[in-house]
Each structure stands twice: as C-alpha cells, then as structure tokens.
Amino acid sequence: MPFSDRLRLTGALLFAISAMSLSTSSSATTILFVGNSFTYGAGAPTVNGFRPHTVTDLNGTKIGGVPALFKAMTEHAGLDYEVSLETEGGAGLDFHYKQRFGVIVKPWDVVLLQGYSTLDQDVPGDPAKLIHYSGLLAQAFHKQNPQVDVRLSATW
C-alpha cells in the first residue's frame, strides 16, 4: 500500500477512535460526520466501501468510510449510535455551509467536522476560512440542539 494510502487510512482510524470517546446516553446517540475524501476514505477502497448499509449517507452516494468504521467499533463496544455522514471530495467546511446547510443542520447529539487538509484550498495554511465556517456551523448546530457536542478534526 502506498504511503499516502497508509497515511489516509491511519488518519481515518485515528479520527474514528477519537470520536468513540464521546459520551453516550441510554437511547441511540445521533452523530454526523461532515468532511471530504479523508472522511469517506478515498484511495482506500476497503474503507470507502466498508459497510455503507450501516450508516446514513445524506448525499445518497452509499459510502461507508470512516463513519462506518466508527459504527462498527461502537457496535463491538456495545454502544448505540445512529451514524450519518455528509461528504464531498476536495471540499472544505465553507462548501458544506454554503451548499449542504439544509441537509446537515439538524438536532444532532454529536457533530464531527473535518475541513480541508491545508486549511484553505486557495490560501494553503491560512486558518481564517476554517475558523469562520466551523464557527458558523457550530452556531447553527447549537440552535438546533443547545447540548450538541461539536468537534473539529484535522487531517494532518
């Protein structure tokens, strides 16, 4: 497996493991993964196509990815999570805010946001766009559920 695929898979697994540390309640905890190809495991077919029937892909593309890996880990641990994902390859949080707001902004219990790998596609290394749109999304999720646990994940 090429180094870039191993790196992508390692990042995806670390992302899923960190999400498992989130608190749970007696009923199913709803969790939404928002991200790009790192979230759905592009370049790693066994991740991308992993158990898509166990998660809800809000775009209808039948991707499993890291959210399905997370779901499998929660099942193995005896935890009850309803897992959803909304992903777009090569997209930052600005895309999800501008193009998918109506699809993703719901009363979730937990939301994991993963932005563009270099922070800003147009100005690599500049965190301003990531900070701005993660803040706007967090505010929108909190309006739907004041108790939502919103987390930001970095890919590098």
Contacts in CASP RR format, 6 or more apart in sequence:
PFRMAT RR
TARGET T0000
AUTHOR 0000-0000-0000
METHOD contacts of the structure
MODEL  1
MPFSDRLRLTGALLFAISAMSLSTSSSATTILFVGNSFTYGAGAPTVNGF
RPHTVTDLNGTKIGGVPALFKAMTEHAGLDYEVSLETEGGAGLDFHYKQR
FGVIVKPWDVVLLQGYSTLDQDVPGDPAKLIHYSGLLAQAFHKQNPQVDV
RLSATW
1 9 0 8 1.000
5 43 0 8 1.000
5 44 0 8 1.000
8 38 0 8 1.000
8 41 0 8 1.000
8 42 0 8 1.000
8 43 0 8 1.000
8 44 0 8 1.000
9 41 0 8 1.000
9 44 0 8 1.000
9 47 0 8 1.000
11 38 0 8 1.000
11 155 0 8 1.000
12 38 0 8 1.000
12 39 0 8 1.000
12 41 0 8 1.000
12 44 0 8 1.000
12 47 0 8 1.000
12 65 0 8 1.000
12 66 0 8 1.000
12 69 0 8 1.000
13 66 0 8 1.000
13 69 0 8 1.000
15 38 0 8 1.000
15 39 0 8 1.000
15 66 0 8 1.000
15 112 0 8 1.000
15 114 0 8 1.000
15 153 0 8 1.000
16 66 0 8 1.000
16 67 0 8 1.000
16 69 0 8 1.000
16 70 0 8 1.000
16 73 0 8 1.000
17 73 0 8 1.000
18 151 0 8 1.000
18 153 0 8 1.000
19 31 0 8 1.000
19 33 0 8 1.000
19 70 0 8 1.000
19 110 0 8 1.000
19 112 0 8 1.000
19 151 0 8 1.000
20 70 0 8 1.000
20 73 0 8 1.000
20 74 0 8 1.000
20 77 0 8 1.000
20 79 0 8 1.000
22 29 0 8 1.000
22 31 0 8 1.000
22 110 0 8 1.000
22 149 0 8 1.000
22 151 0 8 1.000
23 29 0 8 1.000
23 149 0 8 1.000
24 79 0 8 1.000
24 80 0 8 1.000
24 81 0 8 1.000
25 109 0 8 1.000
27 80 0 8 1.000
28 80 0 8 1.000
28 81 0 8 1.000
28 82 0 8 1.000
29 79 0 8 1.000
29 80 0 8 1.000
29 81 0 8 1.000
29 82 0 8 1.000
29 109 0 8 1.000
29 110 0 8 1.000
30 81 0 8 1.000
30 82 0 8 1.000
30 84 0 8 1.000
30 107 0 8 1.000
30 108 0 8 1.000
30 109 0 8 1.000
30 110 0 8 1.000
31 67 0 8 1.000
31 70 0 8 1.000
31 81 0 8 1.000
31 82 0 8 1.000
31 83 0 8 1.000
31 84 0 8 1.000
31 108 0 8 1.000
31 109 0 8 1.000
31 110 0 8 1.000
31 111 0 8 1.000
31 112 0 8 1.000
32 58 0 8 1.000
32 84 0 8 1.000
32 85 0 8 1.000
32 86 0 8 1.000
32 104 0 8 1.000
32 106 0 8 1.000
32 108 0 8 1.000
32 110 0 8 1.000
32 111 0 8 1.000
32 112 0 8 1.000
33 39 0 8 1.000
33 66 0 8 1.000
33 67 0 8 1.000
33 70 0 8 1.000
33 83 0 8 1.000
33 84 0 8 1.000
33 85 0 8 1.000
33 86 0 8 1.000
33 87 0 8 1.000
33 112 0 8 1.000
33 114 0 8 1.000
34 85 0 8 1.000
34 86 0 8 1.000
34 87 0 8 1.000
34 93 0 8 1.000
34 96 0 8 1.000
34 100 0 8 1.000
34 104 0 8 1.000
34 111 0 8 1.000
34 112 0 8 1.000
34 113 0 8 1.000
34 114 0 8 1.000
34 137 0 8 1.000
35 85 0 8 1.000
35 86 0 8 1.000
35 87 0 8 1.000
35 88 0 8 1.000
35 89 0 8 1.000
35 91 0 8 1.000
35 92 0 8 1.000
35 93 0 8 1.000
35 96 0 8 1.000
35 113 0 8 1.000
35 114 0 8 1.000
35 115 0 8 1.000
36 87 0 8 1.000
36 88 0 8 1.000
36 89 0 8 1.000
36 90 0 8 1.000
36 91 0 8 1.000
36 92 0 8 1.000
36 114 0 8 1.000
36 115 0 8 1.000
36 116 0 8 1.000
36 117 0 8 1.000
37 43 0 8 1.000
37 87 0 8 1.000
37 89 0 8 1.000
37 90 0 8 1.000
38 66 0 8 1.000
38 114 0 8 1.000
38 117 0 8 1.000
38 155 0 8 1.000
39 65 0 8 1.000
39 66 0 8 1.000
39 67 0 8 1.000
39 85 0 8 1.000
39 87 0 8 1.000
39 114 0 8 1.000
40 47 0 8 1.000
40 48 0 8 1.000
40 63 0 8 1.000
40 64 0 8 1.000
40 65 0 8 1.000
40 66 0 8 1.000
40 85 0 8 1.000
40 87 0 8 1.000
40 89 0 8 1.000
41 47 0 8 1.000
41 48 0 8 1.000
41 65 0 8 1.000
41 66 0 8 1.000
42 48 0 8 1.000
42 89 0 8 1.000
47 64 0 8 1.000
47 65 0 8 1.000
47 66 0 8 1.000
47 69 0 8 1.000
48 63 0 8 1.000
48 64 0 8 1.000
48 65 0 8 1.000
49 63 0 8 1.000
49 64 0 8 1.000
49 65 0 8 1.000
49 68 0 8 1.000
50 64 0 8 1.000
50 65 0 8 1.000
50 68 0 8 1.000
50 69 0 8 1.000
50 72 0 8 1.000
51 64 0 8 1.000
51 68 0 8 1.000
51 71 0 8 1.000
51 72 0 8 1.000
52 62 0 8 1.000
52 63 0 8 1.000
52 64 0 8 1.000
52 65 0 8 1.000
52 68 0 8 1.000
54 64 0 8 1.000
54 68 0 8 1.000
54 71 0 8 1.000
54 72 0 8 1.000
54 75 0 8 1.000
54 83 0 8 1.000
55 64 0 8 1.000
55 67 0 8 1.000
55 68 0 8 1.000
55 71 0 8 1.000
55 83 0 8 1.000
55 84 0 8 1.000
55 85 0 8 1.000
56 82 0 8 1.000
56 83 0 8 1.000
56 84 0 8 1.000
56 85 0 8 1.000
57 63 0 8 1.000
57 64 0 8 1.000
57 84 0 8 1.000
57 85 0 8 1.000
57 86 0 8 1.000
57 87 0 8 1.000
58 84 0 8 1.000
58 85 0 8 1.000
58 86 0 8 1.000
58 100 0 8 1.000
58 103 0 8 1.000
58 104 0 8 1.000
59 86 0 8 1.000
59 87 0 8 1.000
59 88 0 8 1.000
59 100 0 8 1.000
59 103 0 8 1.000
61 87 0 8 1.000
63 85 0 8 1.000
63 87 0 8 1.000
64 85 0 8 1.000
65 85 0 8 1.000
67 83 0 8 1.000
67 84 0 8 1.000
67 85 0 8 1.000
68 83 0 8 1.000
70 81 0 8 1.000
70 83 0 8 1.000
71 81 0 8 1.000
71 83 0 8 1.000
74 80 0 8 1.000
74 81 0 8 1.000
74 83 0 8 1.000
84 108 0 8 1.000
86 96 0 8 1.000
86 100 0 8 1.000
86 103 0 8 1.000
86 104 0 8 1.000
88 95 0 8 1.000
88 96 0 8 1.000
88 99 0 8 1.000
88 100 0 8 1.000
90 116 0 8 1.000
90 121 0 8 1.000
91 116 0 8 1.000
92 115 0 8 1.000
92 116 0 8 1.000
92 121 0 8 1.000
92 129 0 8 1.000
92 130 0 8 1.000
92 133 0 8 1.000
93 113 0 8 1.000
93 115 0 8 1.000
93 116 0 8 1.000
93 129 0 8 1.000
93 130 0 8 1.000
93 133 0 8 1.000
93 134 0 8 1.000
93 137 0 8 1.000
94 129 0 8 1.000
94 132 0 8 1.000
94 133 0 8 1.000
96 104 0 8 1.000
96 113 0 8 1.000
96 133 0 8 1.000
96 137 0 8 1.000
97 133 0 8 1.000
97 136 0 8 1.000
97 137 0 8 1.000
101 140 0 8 1.000
104 111 0 8 1.000
104 137 0 8 1.000
105 137 0 8 1.000
105 140 0 8 1.000
105 141 0 8 1.000
105 143 0 8 1.000
105 144 0 8 1.000
106 144 0 8 1.000
107 144 0 8 1.000
107 145 0 8 1.000
107 148 0 8 1.000
108 141 0 8 1.000
108 144 0 8 1.000
108 145 0 8 1.000
108 148 0 8 1.000
109 145 0 8 1.000
109 147 0 8 1.000
109 148 0 8 1.000
109 149 0 8 1.000
110 148 0 8 1.000
110 149 0 8 1.000
110 150 0 8 1.000
110 151 0 8 1.000
111 137 0 8 1.000
111 141 0 8 1.000
111 148 0 8 1.000
111 149 0 8 1.000
111 150 0 8 1.000
111 151 0 8 1.000
112 151 0 8 1.000
112 152 0 8 1.000
112 153 0 8 1.000
113 134 0 8 1.000
113 137 0 8 1.000
113 138 0 8 1.000
113 150 0 8 1.000
113 151 0 8 1.000
113 152 0 8 1.000
113 153 0 8 1.000
114 152 0 8 1.000
114 153 0 8 1.000
114 154 0 8 1.000
114 155 0 8 1.000
115 130 0 8 1.000
115 134 0 8 1.000
115 152 0 8 1.000
115 153 0 8 1.000
115 154 0 8 1.000
115 155 0 8 1.000
116 130 0 8 1.000
117 155 0 8 1.000
117 156 0 8 1.000
118 124 0 8 1.000
118 125 0 8 1.000
118 156 0 8 1.000
119 125 0 8 1.000
119 126 0 8 1.000
119 127 0 8 1.000
119 129 0 8 1.000
119 130 0 8 1.000
120 126 0 8 1.000
120 127 0 8 1.000
120 128 0 8 1.000
120 129 0 8 1.000
120 130 0 8 1.000
123 129 0 8 1.000
130 152 0 8 1.000
134 152 0 8 1.000
137 150 0 8 1.000
138 150 0 8 1.000
141 148 0 8 1.000
141 150 0 8 1.000
142 148 0 8 1.000
142 150 0 8 1.000
END
